[in-house]
Amino acid sequence: MNKTLQILWVDDEIDLLKPYFVFLKEKGYDILYCSNGTDALQIVNNNAIDIVILDENMPGLSGLQVLDELKRVKPLLPVIMVTKSEEENIMDSALGSNIADYLIKPVNPKQLLLAIKKIVEKERLVSEKSVSQYLTEFNKLSQQIQFAKSIDDWKEIYTKLTFFDEQLEHANEQTMIQLLHTQYKEANQLFGKYIKTTYQTWFDGTSTQKPILSANLLQKKFFPIVQNTKRIVLILIDNLRYDHWLAISKHIFPYYNIETDLYVSILPTATSYSRNAIFSGLMPSEIEKIFPEIWLNDDDEGLKNQYEEELFFRHCKRLGIKEPFFFKKIITNYEGKNFLNELPNIFQKYNNGVIIYNFIDILSHSQTESKTVKELSDTDLSYKSIVSSWFEHSPLFEIIKKLQEYECHLFITTDHGSIRVENPVKVIGEKNITTNLRYKQGKNMNYPAKEVIEFKNPQSVFLPKTNVAATYIFALNNDYFVYPNNYNQYVKMFRNTYQHGGVSLDEMLIPYAILSPKK
């Protein structure tokens, strides 16, 4: 049986409120009332009050004084403030005390009922609407998944799935969440088939629908803004999924107007390939050919992403971009705080810049290596929550807020996403095949061909060919590659971890956003 909601109404003109009491009782609420703040505090201490409706202007203890005391003893108790005054300082004081709502006398009964419903029934109403909306869209979305023929179709499907995932998570409707996840898996399977038949056509000249890819992102979307904007900074946040971007963009929204779209990461969806392609404006095999002293293959010693700055400036030179840029790569909080302090000096010399901010990729590796981190982020919801919390308290957020003060436009993007892997797939090969769990490169590999995407001629998709017999294979869905040696150990170690390099909606359809500062 549901508990009847108890409302305490505090007003020195209580006799004039009896019609409101009748109205609320007819709506199923219990009403207690008193005419002064002292009695109100005693009633709250002695009863299970759910909501307080509080008059601001009373003799003795004022409404604001009562509000302060209520928030001290019961900080979570919702309070609706009612006042005759429209003075801004009173509103500011009440809102600063974290009231639930603010009503101006004379109060309309329906207005009052809406304020109460927003407090006690919002979660239920949102849940019901989310479920209803998803069920209405379910069949239409299923049809879209079955008949998707272009990357624009898949972008629309992915954004819808992400939207409903967010809505149903907050509604905590487990049955609907499971139904959505089933639909999501179906979408990933068919997206894999689409990439299997389409990816190569984007490079061999047979496709008329080549999407924006890592290698042409800056040329098509960033550099045109540079030429038409006084001040802009490109921020690349590594390994940022679309749903993670939506989570952190909520923190940014008070400071910037945000326009978000998706582009397609090249394969492999791994930093050394996709990020180098972004900054160079070239595909991996082109980087290897033009800049052999820079490119490192998977089996080469050394850091694979130590030349982003050089590749970026060579890219600018090829395109005739003459505006000077600062270039900063940030890995630790210490580096982020130092950079924040340096910004005033930097902007005396530069109007434009590039920031690479590494954290989420470090988090995903920590999740693989640390049992504690793995347990804390064992679902998409908990992982996204960690990313959002990190950002909210990070130097990166402080940097973005400081950039807004300089009226700086932003172009925020990423190099690839990631997916939580569940299903192991055996791959047998020589010792020198690559160790990545979502893609492999090597020769004489043995694998279930129907469960992967394979390129036996890597150069057809602009991938470096380390030897004549080299083949690339990419994991589909939420699969991950495991060697037969110590099979059970590695299956257990990597299951439910976040990996990248393969083919999935989360890894390949990734965000870029154009942000203009709010005044």
N, C-alpha and C positions, 0 to 999 in steps of 0.2 A: 504494500500500500504506500502511495506517495505521501510524503509529509506535506501538510497544508502550510503554505508560506505565511510567516508572521511578519507584519509590517508595524513599525512604531512611527506614529506621526506626532511630531513635536511642534506646537504652534500656540502662541498666547491667545489667539482668537479661535479656540478649538470648537466653540459652539457653532461657528459659521461653516464648519467643515462636515457636518453630519451627512449632507447629501453625498459627499465624496465617500464617506465610510460605507454607506448603503451600496453605492456603485461598486466599490471594490469587493465587498462581501458577496455581491451577486456574481462577481468574476472568480470567486473561490478563494479569496485571501482572508486571513484573520487580521483584525486591526486592533492594536493597542494605541492609546493616545495619552498625552499629557501636555501641560501648558507652559512648562519651563525646563531649562537645561538641567537643573539639579535632579529633578525627578527622572528626566530622560536617562541620565547616566546610571541611576539606580536601577531602572527597569532593564536597561541593557545588561547590567551586571547580573541580574537575577532571572533573566529569561533568554530563551534561544531565539533572539531576534535575527531575521534574515535581511531586512532592509530598513533603513531609517530615512524618513522624509522629514527634513529639518528646515524650519523657518529661520531665515538669517537675522531678522530684526525682532528681538525679544527683550523684555526687561530682565534685569539680573544678568545671568550669563548670556552673552550674545550667541547667535548661531555659529559664528566662526570660532568662538572660544569652546563651545560644545564640540564642534567638529575636531578641533585640535586634540581635545581630551579623548574623544572616541577613537581617533586614529592612533593615539598612544596606547590605549588598552586593547583595542581590537582593530588592528591595522587593515584587516581584510574585509571588514564589515562595509558593504556598499551604502553610500549616503547620497540621497538626492537633495540638493539644496534648493529651497524655494525663497524668493525674495521679491519685494516690490521695486528694488533699486536696480537700475541698469548701469551703475557706475562701474567702470572698467577695473578699478583697483579692487573692488569687492569680488568681481568675477575672477580676477587673477589670483587673489588670495585663496578662494574656494578651490579653483582648479589646481593650484599649487599644493593643496592638501589632498590631492588625488580623489576628488569626489567622483561618483559614478555618472552624475548628470546635474544639470543646472536649469531650473525652470523659473520663468518670470510670472508673477501674479498679474491678472487673474489666471489661474491654471485651468486649462480645458481638460475635462475628465479623460478624453481619448489621448490627449498629449501625455497625461500622467500615466495612463495604462501602457503607452508605448515605452515610456522611460523604464517602467518596471519590467516589461517583457525583454527589453534590451539587456537587462541585468540577469534575469533568472532563466530566460528561455532562449537566449540568443544561440547557445550551443546546440540545443535541440532543433531550432528552426533552421540553422545553417546546415546541420546534419541532414535533415529531411530534404532541404532544397538540393544539397549536393548529390544525394542518392537519386532523387527524382531527375535531376539534370543529367546524371551519368546514364541512368536507365533509358532516358529519352534518346540519348546520343549513341547508345550501345550498338544498335543494329546499323546505324549509319556509319559509325566508326569501323565496324567489322567489314562493311562493304568497301570502305576506303582502303583498308589494309589489304583486302583481297585483290583490288584492282589498281593499286598504285603503280604508275608507269613512269614517273619522273621524280627527280630529287625534290621538286617543289611539293609533290604529293606527300613524300616522306617527311618533309619538314613540317607540313601541316599536321600529319598524323602524330609525329613526335611531340609537337607542342601541345596538342590536345591530350595525349596520354600523360604528359607531365602536369598539365593543369588539373586533370581529374585526380591524379595521384596526390597532389598537394591538397585538394579539397577533401578527399576521402580520408586522408591521414588525419587532418584536423577534426573531421567528423567522427573518427575512430569507429568506422563501420567495417568490421573485419570481413564480413561476407562479401561486401562490395569490393574491398581491397583485394581479396583473393581473386575475384572475377576480373578485376582490372589487371592484375599481375599475369593471369592466364592470357588475356588479350595482348598484353605487352610482350610476352614470350612469343606469341604467334606473329606479332609485328616484327620482332627481331629475326625470326626464322625467314620470313619473306623478304625482309630488307637484305639479309645475307644473300639470298638468291638473286635479288636485284643487283647487288654489287658484283656478284659472281659473273653475271651476264653483261654488265654495263661498264664496269670500271675501266677496262682496257679501251673501250670505244671513246672514252674522253681524251685519249692520247693518240689514237691512230687515225683521227680525222673522219671517222664514220659517224660520230655523234653530232647532232645539231643542238644538243642541250647540255653542253659542258658547264658544270656549276662553278661557282667561286671555290677555288681550292687553296690550300696553304700557300702555294707558290705565286698565286696572283692576288691574294687578299689585299696586300698593301697597295699594289698598283691600282686596283679597282676601287678600293674603299677608303684607304687612309691618305695617300698622297694627294688626291683631289681636295681633301679637306684642308691639308697643310697649306695649299696655295690660296685658299680663300678664308683663312682664319688667322687672327693675329697671334694667338698663342694656343698650342695644343701639345699634349703629351700622350704618347702611346704607352699603355700599361699592359704587359703580358703576364697574366697569372697562370702559372704552369698547372696543367692537368685539371682544368676547371670544367666540370660538366655543366650542362645547361640548367639543371635543377639547382645546382650549387650557385650558379650565377644569379638565378631568381631569388635565392635565399639571401645572398649578400647585397643584392641591389636594393632590397627594402631598407637597408641601413643608409644607402647612398641617396635615395630618392629625395629626402628633405633638402639636399644641396644641389642636385642636378636634375635637369630634364633628361630622360633616358629613352633612347630608341634602340631596341634589341632585334637582331636577326641571327640567322644561323648560316654557317658556311661548312664546307666539307674538308675534314682532315685527310691528307694523303695517307697511303699505306706505306710502311707500317705506321700505326698511330702511336708512335714512340718519339720521344723528345729529339733524339739525334737526327731523325729524318724530318719530322713535321716542323720543328722549330727552326732548323737550319733552312728549310724551304721557305718559311715565312720571311725571314730576315734577308735572305739572298735573292728572293724572287725567282728562284730556280728549283727544278726538281733534283733529287739526290744525285742521279747519274750525271746531270749537267754540272753540279758543283764539283763532283769528282773529276770531271774532264777539264773544266775551266780553271779550278783551283786545287790541283792535286796535292799541294802542300798543306791545304786546310782540311780536306775531307779525310775522315778516318772511318774505315769499315768496322763492322761489329767485332771482328777478331783482332783488330789493331789495338795496340796499347795506347793509353792516354785518354783524356777527357774528350768526349765527342761534341761538347757544346762550349768550347772555349773561344770560338771565333765569331760569335753572333755580331759583335760590334763591327768587326772588319767586314763581314758579309753585308751588314746593313748599309755601311757607308759606300761600299762598292755598288750596291743596289741603287742608292741615291745618285751616284755619279752616272751610272748607265742611263737613268731616266732624266738626267739634267736637273735634279733637285738641288738647289744651291743653298737653301736655308740651313743654317748651322743647327745641330742637335747635340744636347748632352746625352750620354748613354750610361745608365747605371744598372748594375745587376746586384740584387739584394737577396741574401740567403738567410741571414740571422736577424733577430730583433735588434741587436746592437747596431748592425749596419743600417737598419731601417730608421732607428732613432737618430743616428748621425746624419743620415741623408736629410731627414726632416729639418734638422738644425742648419743644414747647408743651403737649403732652398733659397733664402733671400740672396745669397751671394751668387748662386747659380743663375737666377733670373736677371741678374745684372748683365750677364753675358749672353744668355740664350733665351729665346722665346719658345723653342720647341725641344722636346726630349723623348727619350725612350727609357722605360723602367721595366726590367724583368724581375718579377717577384716570385721566388721559389718558396713554397711551403706545402701545398697540397700534395705534390709528388713525394715530398719528404714524409708527409703523414701516411700516404699509402704504403711506402716502404716500411715505415715503423709498424703499420698494421700487420704486415707480413712477418716482421721479425719479433714483435712483442706480443705475448699472450694477453697482457692487460689491455693494450690498445686495440687488439683484435676483438676482445670481449666488449669493449666500450663502443665499438663501431661495427657491430655484427649485422646491422640492417641498413638499408639505404636511408631510412629516416634518422637513425642515430648518427650515421656518418655525415649526413648533411647538417645535422645539428652541431656537430663538432666544427665543421668548416665555417658555419655561420658565426658561432661563438668566437672562434679564433679571429675571424675578420673583424668582428665588432670591437675587439680589444687589441687589435694589432697596430703596429706603426703604419701599415699600409693604409688603414682607414684614416689615420691622422694625416697622412700625406695627401690623400684625396680631399679631405676637408680643407687643408691648407691651400691646395691647388685651386679650389673654388674661390678662396679669398683673392687669388690673383686673377680671377675671371678667366681661368684656363679651361679650354675644352679638353675632353678626354676621349681617347679611343681605347676601349678595354676589350681584350680578347684573350685567347688561350691557344695552346698548341695541339691539344688532344684532350679527350675525356678518359673515363675509365669505367669498368664494369665489374660487378661482384661475381666472381667465378664459382661454379658449383660442380661442373661435370668434367672429370679427367679424361683426356684422350691420349693414348700411347703413341709416342713417336720414337722410332729406333734410328740411330744414325751414328756417324763417326764422332770422335771426341771433339772435333772443332766446330760442330754446329752450334748456333747461337743459343744462349741460355734463357732468353725471354720466354715467358709462359704463354704469350698470345700470338707470337710469330716465331718461325724458325727459318734460318737461312743455312744452306749447306748442300753437300752432295751425298748421293747414295742413302737418302732418307727413306724410311719405310713408315707409312702412315695410312690411315683410312681415307682415301681420296674423296669419298662422298661427304666426309665430315669437315672438310677444310676448303679454303680457296687456295689454289696453287698457281704459281707463275713459273713455268719451266724456262721461259725466256724473259727474265726480269727486265731487260732493257726495253721491252715493249711497253712497260709502264714506268720507265725512267728510274729503275732501281739499279744500283751498281751490281756488276756481276764479278764476284771475287775469283771465280774460275769457270772453266768451260761448262762444267756439269752442275753449276750452282742452281738451286731452286729455292724459291720463297714459298712458304705456306703460312696461312693466316687462320687463326681460330675463329669459329662462328659462335653466335648465341652467347651463352655463358660457359663455354668450354675452356679448358686450359691444358697445355701440353705437359706430359710427364714422361720421363724415361722409365724403362722397365726396371732398371737398377733401383733398389730401395723404393719401389713403387708405392707401397702402402704408406711409408713414412712421408713421402712428398705429397701424396694425395691429401693426407690429413693436414699437413703443414699449410698448404696453399688454398684449400677449400674455404670459401667465404671471405677471401681477401680481394682487394680491389687491384685489378691489373689492367694494362693497356698494351696496345700493339696490334690488336686484331680488328675484327669487323663486327660492329654493333652500333645501334643508334646512339648509345651513350658515348662511345669512343669517337665516332666519325662526324656526327651532327653537333657542332660545337658553336658557342655564342661569340658574336662580336657586338659591341654596343658603342653608339656615338652619344656622348654626354655633353650637354651645354649647361653652363653654370646658371643657377637661379640667382637673381639679383637679391 
